[in-house]
Amino acid sequence: MRKMNKKNKLLLLALLVVFIGVGYAFLSANLSITGTTNIGAVNWNVEFQNPTATQEATVEPSSPLTIDGDTLSYTVPLDVPGDVYEFTVDVANTGSIDAMISDFVTSFKIENGEETVYDGTNLPEYLEYSVKYASGTDIEPNHELKANTTETIKVRVALDANISEQQFQQLIGQTVQFNVKLDYAQLDDSVATQTGNQP
C-alpha cells in the first residue's frame, strides 16, 4: 500500500511539474510586431504669383502691384470718367496637397466709412468693381485647386464713363479701398464641380 502511494505521489508530482511548466510557458509568451513606414514630405503652399496689368487697363497704378506674404496690394488713381484699372494674378498651389476655397469675400470702404461686404450691387453707381476668374467664371467657396496647378484671377475697377460733372466734382479726392479675402483649406468632400481656369 505504501509502495502504491509512493508511486502515485511520484506520478502526481511529475504531472504537476508538467502542468506548471506549460503554465509558465503560456504566461511568459511574448508577441512582437515591428514595422517601419516612410511617409514622403508633404507641403502646403498656396500663393499669389505674377500680378500683371491687362491690356484693358487705361491707367497706371501710382505704386506697383506688390505681393507681401499672402497679401497683394495696389493703389490706382481714377482721374477721368471711363478710367479702368484691370489686372490678373495667379493663385498657385505649389504644394503637394489638393486645396479648396473655404471662404471668399470682397468688401469696400469709402474714405473713413464702415467696411461693407460687396454683394455685387451695393457700390455707388459710378464705380464698377469685380473679382472673377480670368475666364469670367465667378469665384465661389468649395472650388478646388489641385496640387501643382494654377488659376488666374482678374480684378477690375472702373469709373463710370457716364458720370455727371456734378457727381465727379463731389468725388474728387475721395479714396475707395477694396479688399478681397480668399481663404484656402485642404480639399474635402464638399468640393464644387466648377473648373474655373483649370485645364
Secondary structure, DSSP 8 states (H G I E B T S, - for coil): -HHHHHHHHHHHHHHHHHHHHHHHHHHT-----------------EEEEEEEE-TT--S--SEEEEEETTEEEEE----STT-EEEEEEEEEE-SSS-EEEEEEEEEEEETTS--EE--SS-S-TTEEEEEEETTS----TT-EE-TTEEEEEEEEEEE-TT--HHHHHHHTT--EEEEEEEEEEE--TT--S--TT--
